[in-house]
Amino acid sequence: MSSDPRTLLTEEEYLVVERRAEFHRGETFAVAGVSRRHNRIVTNLLTALDNQLRERPATSTRTTCG
């Protein structure tokens, strides 16, 4: 017998009830709302990081023990 008080939702129920939450295996998790400005900042940051990484040769951080 489970004493788990969580109420699981179907995907359809989730779409009707909640728009600012993540849905995973029937559970919802609250997330903060984001703005277009926030999305633009994140996109610019990831683009800049990607450009920097593409300009560098691939290296390995693994060391060999011998």
KENUDO-371206 format. One line per field, with one value per residue: x, y, z of N, C-alpha, C in turn; residue number from 1. Coordinates in steps of 0.2 Angstrom, whole numbers, always signed. Layout:
<nodes>
n.east	X ...
n.north	Y ...
n.up	Z ...
ca.east	X ...
ca.north	Y ...
ca.up	Z ...
c.east	X ...
c.north	Y ...
c.up	Z ...
nulum	NUM ...
</nodes>
This chain:
<nodes>
n.east	+4 +3 +8 +8 +4 +3 -5 -8 -8 -15 -8 -17 -25 -15 -12 -24 -25 -12 +0 +12 +22 +32 +30 +31 +31 +17 +17 +18 +29 +32 +38 +47 +41 +46 +52 +52 +64 +72 +73 +80 +92 +97 +98 +108 +119 +121 +124 +136 +145 +145 +151 +164 +168 +168 +179 +190 +202 +198 +201 +206 +202 +206 +218 +231 +236 +251
n.north	-6 +11 +27 +38 +54 +60 +66 +59 +65 +64 +66 +74 +80 +88 +97 +105 +110 +116 +127 +132 +123 +108 +92 +76 +59 +59 +67 +84 +98 +113 +128 +143 +157 +163 +176 +184 +192 +185 +173 +177 +182 +170 +162 +170 +169 +155 +153 +161 +154 +141 +146 +149 +137 +129 +135 +130 +117 +99 +92 +80 +77 +66 +56 +45 +31 +24
n.up	+0 -4 +2 -4 -8 -21 -35 -51 -68 -84 -100 -108 -98 -91 -101 -101 -88 -83 -88 -85 -81 -79 -86 -81 -82 -78 -67 -61 -62 -55 -64 -66 -75 -91 -101 -117 -118 -109 -115 -127 -122 -116 -128 -135 -127 -127 -141 -142 -134 -141 -153 -148 -144 -156 -162 -156 -156 -154 -138 -126 -109 -102 -94 -95 -86 -82
ca.east	+0 +7 +5 +10 -1 +3 -11 -5 -12 -14 -5 -22 -27 -10 -13 -30 -24 -6 +5 +19 +25 +35 +26 +35 +28 +11 +18 +19 +34 +32 +44 +46 +39 +51 +50 +56 +70 +76 +75 +85 +99 +100 +100 +114 +124 +123 +127 +143 +148 +146 +156 +170 +170 +170 +186 +196 +203 +196 +206 +204 +205 +208 +225 +233 +240 +255
ca.north	+0 +17 +33 +43 +59 +64 +64 +59 +67 +61 +72 +79 +84 +93 +103 +109 +113 +119 +129 +134 +117 +103 +86 +70 +53 +60 +72 +91 +102 +121 +131 +150 +159 +166 +181 +184 +194 +180 +168 +180 +181 +163 +160 +173 +166 +148 +154 +163 +148 +137 +148 +148 +130 +127 +138 +126 +110 +95 +89 +75 +78 +60 +55 +38 +29 +19
ca.up	+0 -5 +6 -9 -10 -27 -40 -57 -73 -91 -104 -110 -92 -90 -106 -99 -81 -82 -94 -82 -77 -83 -85 -82 -80 -74 -62 -64 -58 -56 -66 -67 -82 -94 -105 -123 -116 -106 -121 -131 -118 -116 -135 -137 -123 -130 -147 -141 -131 -146 -157 -145 -144 -162 -164 -153 -158 -149 -134 -121 -103 -99 -93 -95 -81 -85
c.east	+4 +4 +7 +4 -2 -3 -7 -10 -10 -11 -11 -25 -22 -11 -19 -28 -18 -2 +12 +22 +28 +31 +31 +32 +22 +11 +20 +24 +33 +38 +42 +45 +45 +48 +54 +63 +75 +78 +80 +92 +102 +102 +107 +120 +126 +126 +135 +147 +150 +151 +163 +173 +172 +177 +192 +196 +200 +201 +203 +207 +207 +215 +226 +237 +245 +261
c.north	+6 +23 +39 +48 +62 +61 +65 +61 +64 +68 +77 +83 +89 +99 +107 +113 +118 +121 +131 +129 +112 +97 +80 +64 +54 +65 +79 +94 +109 +123 +139 +152 +163 +171 +181 +187 +189 +175 +171 +180 +174 +160 +163 +170 +159 +149 +156 +158 +143 +139 +148 +141 +127 +130 +134 +119 +105 +92 +84 +77 +72 +59 +47 +37 +23 +17
c.up	+0 -1 +2 -11 -16 -32 -47 -63 -80 -94 -106 -104 -90 -94 -104 -93 -81 -88 -91 -78 -82 -81 -87 -78 -75 -69 -65 -59 -60 -59 -67 -74 -84 -99 -112 -122 -113 -111 -125 -128 -118 -123 -137 -133 -126 -137 -147 -138 -137 -151 -155 -145 -151 -165 -161 -155 -152 -145 -129 -114 -99 -99 -93 -90 -84 -81
nulum	1 2 3 4 5 6 7 8 9 10 11 12 13 14 15 16 17 18 19 20 21 22 23 24 25 26 27 28 29 30 31 32 33 34 35 36 37 38 39 40 41 42 43 44 45 46 47 48 49 50 51 52 53 54 55 56 57 58 59 60 61 62 63 64 65 66
</nodes>
